[in-house]
Amino acid sequence: NASGVIYNTEKFEELGLEVPKTWDEFIDTLQKIKDAGEQPLLMTYKDAWTANAPWNSIAADLAPESFADDRKAGKTTFVGTHEEITEKYLTL
């Protein structure tokens, strides 16, 4: 699997934007796009499985490394391990 954000290079140039390199820069860039009267993101929510793309991208970096194995073994839950992931997903 691969995931990422596809963006309009011409629109970035028109709005004077640079490609963000951190989460905070990404959120700031989305706000600048919105402030310019543009739609900052197009999310693919028609089918339930497509809503997983941003979640999976965020969770892959922020979930504890052993989460999948610990979850299968009944040693952990999403509570206490996925709050930051959920917050960022809901921000989008």
Secondary structure in CASP SS format (residue, H / E / C, confidence):
PFRMAT SS
TARGET T0000
AUTHOR 0000-0000-0000
METHOD secondary structure of the structure
MODEL  1
N C 1.00
A C 1.00
S C 1.00
G C 1.00
V C 1.00
I C 1.00
Y C 1.00
N C 1.00
T H 1.00
E H 1.00
K H 1.00
F H 1.00
E H 1.00
E H 1.00
L H 1.00
G C 1.00
L C 1.00
E C 1.00
V C 1.00
P C 1.00
K C 1.00
T C 1.00
W H 1.00
D H 1.00
E H 1.00
F H 1.00
I H 1.00
D H 1.00
T H 1.00
L H 1.00
Q H 1.00
K H 1.00
I H 1.00
K H 1.00
D H 1.00
A C 1.00
G C 1.00
E C 1.00
Q C 1.00
P C 1.00
L C 1.00
L C 1.00
M C 1.00
T C 1.00
Y C 1.00
K C 1.00
D C 1.00
A H 1.00
W H 1.00
T H 1.00
A H 1.00
N H 1.00
A H 1.00
P H 1.00
W H 1.00
N H 1.00
S H 1.00
I H 1.00
A H 1.00
A H 1.00
D H 1.00
L H 1.00
A C 1.00
P C 1.00
E C 1.00
S C 1.00
F H 1.00
A H 1.00
D H 1.00
D H 1.00
R H 1.00
K H 1.00
A C 1.00
G C 1.00
K C 1.00
T C 1.00
T C 1.00
F C 1.00
V C 1.00
G C 1.00
T C 1.00
H C 1.00
E H 1.00
E H 1.00
I H 1.00
T H 1.00
E H 1.00
K H 1.00
Y H 1.00
L H 1.00
T H 1.00
L C 1.00
END
